[in-house]
Amino acid sequence: MPPTDDSPLDRGAAYTAEAQRAERFNVLLLGRTGAGKSTLVNALFDVDLARTGIGRPVTERLTLHAVPGKPLGVYDAPGSELGTRSSELVHDLRDRIKSHTSGDLNEQIHMALYCVHAIDARLHPAEEGLIRKVSALGLPVLLVLTRAPLGHDGRLTRSAFEMAAYLESLQLPVHAGRAHAVVAVDDVETGESAHGLDALYEAMLEAAAPAVRSAIDRAVAKSVGRQSWARRRNAGMAVLKAAGEAFSTKNSDELLEKLISEVAAIYRVESGEAQEAAGTVVRLARTAWSVTRKASEAPSSGGAGTFADVIIEPAVITVIGTVWIGVCETLARGGLRTPDGSLDLERLRHDVEEDLLRRWRTQT
């Protein structure tokens, strides 16, 4: 999912002024006691929240930790506040957001991370209500499923997957409509390996107001995001190479199949699954192309192969390749799965179709 510039936080002048960029990223940390909030923040930003030494109460229900040497401020709400006193917390947040939206961008709360432990059987109604209320204040909310281990096959364990699916079924007003599964640090006792921080970092960039993204990038731990960047860079180069080759080929099958295979290999997507997903993407590309360009205006493509009715032009290759990168990234993170772990083609169609149409319209 590409970053968008229509975050609720862009409504105020402080968020849309091109000249202003946040020097500090302020994140609101929410979740029950024991949900792994501190562990997540410490790993994500390479800090020790318990030893910052300068946490100060902002209200009775909020504490601000301004981290020395980091462009980071963490607003922490104790887990006990998420029950009967959640309405008071929301009142505090509303007052604070209202009093700062037209002021210094560095003093504003930019995003909320709501942590839920994967071992929990369900989300408490008070927590669900709090998420909805915080989102209604205009804050982007990311739902983080902590301690969500991967199995030997590299996918979420059954219990973690079922919890993630349950959270998604609640249709909460959170970024991407889903929980971002992570294990923040390696656990020698359980054998759980850290994963998911790269994907969470990218989701934060997507959800953030444009003026805040550079501060997020500077605040995260140096190790976070590097693997994702390398994969995306290599996949992007493959797309550029294919777009260049489009000038000299009329064989749509050969060109697109090669590109799809290369990008899938970069993200280590299993070949059978990649072929199934790619077939859906290309079918949607055909439909999107046909509704955004009149047949009489488009030159004919070569051959009668799988991709023959998709016009092979550099811009078209770039669109399909960019969308395919996004699909492979999601598959590599364990997304687009049904409860039994198979490819969720209905969700894939939903996620890809509008993106393709929007990109075709941009090209035309």
WOZI-V134908 format. One line per field, one symbol per residue. ss: DSSP state (A for helix, B for strand, O for the rest). phi: phi as a letter, one per 40 degrees, with the letter a starting at -180 (. if undefined). burial: b if it has 24 or more other C-alpha atoms within 12 Angstrom, else e. A space follows every 50 residues. Layout:
ss->???
phi->???
burial->???
This chain:
ss->OOOOOOOAAAOOAAAAOOOOOOOOBBBBBBBOOOOOAAAAAAAAAOOOAA AOOOOBBBBOOBBBBBOOOOOBBBBBOOAAAAOOOAAAAAAAAAAAAAAA OOOOAAAOOOBBBBBBBOOOOOOOAAAAAAAAAAAAOOOBBBBBBBOOOB OOOOOBOAAAAAAAAAAAAOOOOOAAAOBBBOBOOOBOOOOBOOBOAAAA AAAAAAAOOAAAAAAAAAAOOOOOOAAAAAAAAAAAAAAAAAAAAAAAOO OAAAAAAAAAAAAAAAOOOOAAAAAAAAAAAAAAAAAAAAAAOOAAAOOO OOOOOOOOOOOOOAAAAAAAAAAAAAAAAAAAOOOOBOOOOOBOAAAAAA AAAAAAAAAAAAAO
phi->.cdbbbddcccccccbcccbbccbcbbcbbiccgcgccccccccbfbbdc bcgbcbccacbbbbbccdgbcabbcbbddcccbcbccccccccdcccccb cbbcdccccbabbbcbcccccaccdccdccdcccccchccbbcbccfbcc cccgbdcdccccccccccccfccbdggacccabcbcbcccgcbcagcdcc dccccccccdcbccccccccdcccgccccccccccccccccccccccbbb ccdccccccccccccccfcdccccccccdccccccdcccccbbcdccbcc ccgbcdbccbccbdccdcccccccdcccdccccgcfbcdcgccccccddc ccdcccdccccccc
burial->bbeeeebbbbeeebbbeeeeebbbbbbbbbbbeebbbbbbbbbbbbbbbe eeeeeeeeeebbbbbbbeebbbbbbbbbbebbbeebeebbebbeebbeee beeebbbbbbbbbbbbbbbeebbeeebbebbbbbbebbbbbbbbbbbbbb eeebbbbbbbbbbbbbbbebebbbbbbbbbbbbbbeeeeeeeebbbbbbb bbbbbbbbbbbbbebbbbbbbeebbeebeebbeebbebbbbbbebbeeeb bbbebbbbbbbbbbbbbbbbeebbbbbbbbbbbbbbbbbeeeeeeeeeee eeeeebbbbbbbbbbbbbbbbbbbbbbbbbbbbbbbbebebebbbeebbe bbbebbbebbeeee
